[in-house]
Amino acid sequence: MNRLLWLMLCFVALPAAAAIDGTQILQKVDRNLEPESYEAYRKLIDIQPDGNKKEYVLYTMKKGRDKVVALFLSPPSDKGRVTLRIGDNMWLYIRDVGRPIRITSLQSVTGSIFNNADILRIDYSAEYSVEAAEEQKDIFLLSLKAKTGEVAYDRLKMWVDRQLLLPVTIEAYAASGLLLKTLHFKDIKDFGGGIKRPATLETDSPLYKGYKSVMLWSGIKKANFPDEYFTLNYLPRIEELRK
């Protein structure tokens, strides 16, 4: 075979070295944001246009890529409430009701711009596929599509810091193309144990003009939990773990 032709064929057969693996980037974003299994405390602050605020404190446990429990520690009116997510399924447990109630991803147990999917977030790569990935000066821009119709947002645009591989901004869209909200990740903090991530998450929405919700992270660390913690039968006992 002509040597020049052979070299050309080899060149064509090789994959593009500069191609961006968006799926790999998204998976790294998931692990940089938090360990696959962890515990953490979060404060949710809802800010109204007049400046009034309502605050919630939650203790959160996550196991694997799609199991999350959140226990409300305050305010007193919500203390003891527990939310559970397993994949696309979510429940709310209230002691006075005495049984788990099904809730949806687009509802909000706090009545804030953060919906249940935001409060009980699982791995992005568990819910979304990467449709496109662009390399820009200091960031990667990932275009994500929901894997099922049960996901809260049909599409996401995620701006990722190229060096830290952490999200900077996420725009969430409905299937119609309507922008539902924008998430802003701020205040990179070293939590120890190899966890360095944004300590603050702010969200605003064109559907709720003048309103803002903020999520503050603290005490996040790797942890292992029994599978029974993430079951409907165990929800009444979650509060015992904090005593």
Secondary structure, DSSP 4 states (H G I P E B T S, - for coil): --HHHHHHHHHHHSPPTT---HHHHHHHHHHHHS-SSEEEEEEEEEE-TTS-EEEEEEEEEEETTTEEEEEEEESTTTTT-EEEEETTEEEEE-TTT-SEEEE-TTS-TTSSSS-HHHHT---HHHHEEEEEEEE-SSEEEEEEEESSTTSS-SEEEEEEETTT--EEEEEEE-TTS-EEEEEEEEEEEEEETTEEEEEEEEEE-TTSTT-EEEEEEEEEEE----GGGGSGGGGGGGGGGG-
